[in-house]
């Protein structure tokens, strides 16, 4: 298993855990309420935009596949 595959799995698991926590549990309701108290709408919008930019800058699956090919070539 390649490092990029492990990273993708861990990132997906973390995202799924965070989404589940925020939207399905009583603790998630408490977290949402605390966020509303501590962050303004503008700050939340900035945070969302930052996350979108980071996602756009993340490598695509095709780019990651190219890295895997280069790793395999270097191992031979």
C-alpha positions as CSV (number, residue, x, y, z in Angstrom):
1,X,0.0,0.0,0.0
2,X,1.4,3.4,-1.0
3,X,1.7,6.4,1.3
4,X,-0.7,8.4,-0.7
5,X,-3.4,5.7,-0.4
6,X,-2.9,5.6,3.4
7,X,-3.1,9.4,3.6
8,X,-6.3,9.4,1.5
9,X,-7.9,6.8,3.7
10,X,-7.0,8.6,6.9
11,X,-8.2,11.9,5.6
12,X,-11.5,10.4,4.5
13,X,-11.9,8.7,7.8
14,X,-11.2,12.0,9.7
15,X,-13.7,13.9,7.5
16,X,-16.4,11.2,8.0
17,X,-15.8,11.3,11.8
18,X,-16.0,15.0,11.9
19,X,-19.2,15.2,9.8
20,X,-20.8,12.5,11.9
21,X,-19.9,14.2,15.1
22,X,-21.2,17.6,14.0
23,X,-24.5,16.4,12.5
24,X,-25.7,13.3,14.3
25,X,-24.8,13.6,18.0
26,X,-25.8,15.7,20.9
27,X,-22.2,16.7,21.3
28,X,-22.3,17.9,17.7
29,X,-25.3,20.1,18.6
30,X,-23.2,21.5,21.4
31,X,-20.2,22.1,19.1
32,X,-22.4,23.9,16.6
33,X,-23.9,26.1,19.3
34,X,-20.4,26.9,20.6
35,X,-19.2,27.8,17.1
36,X,-22.1,30.1,16.6
37,X,-21.2,31.9,19.9
38,X,-17.5,32.2,19.1
39,X,-17.4,32.9,15.4
40,X,-19.2,35.5,13.4
41,X,-20.9,34.7,10.1
42,X,-18.0,36.4,8.3
43,X,-15.4,34.4,10.2
44,X,-17.2,31.2,9.3
45,X,-17.4,32.2,5.6
46,X,-13.7,33.0,5.6
47,X,-13.0,29.5,7.1
48,X,-15.1,27.9,4.5
49,X,-13.4,29.8,1.7
50,X,-10.0,28.8,3.1
51,X,-11.0,25.1,3.2
52,X,-12.2,25.4,-0.4
53,X,-8.9,27.0,-1.5
54,X,-7.0,24.2,0.2
55,X,-9.1,21.6,-1.6
56,X,-8.5,23.2,-4.9
57,X,-4.7,23.2,-4.3
58,X,-4.7,19.5,-3.2
59,X,-3.4,17.1,-5.8
60,X,-5.9,15.4,-8.1
61,X,-6.2,11.6,-8.3
62,X,-4.4,11.8,-11.7
63,X,-1.5,13.7,-10.1
64,X,-1.3,11.2,-7.3
65,X,-1.3,8.3,-9.7
66,X,1.6,10.0,-11.6
67,X,3.5,10.2,-8.2
68,X,2.8,6.5,-7.7
69,X,4.3,5.6,-11.1
70,X,7.4,7.6,-10.3
71,X,7.7,5.9,-7.0
72,X,7.5,2.5,-8.6
73,X,10.0,3.4,-11.3
74,X,12.5,4.6,-8.6
75,X,12.1,1.4,-6.6
76,X,13.2,-0.8,-9.5
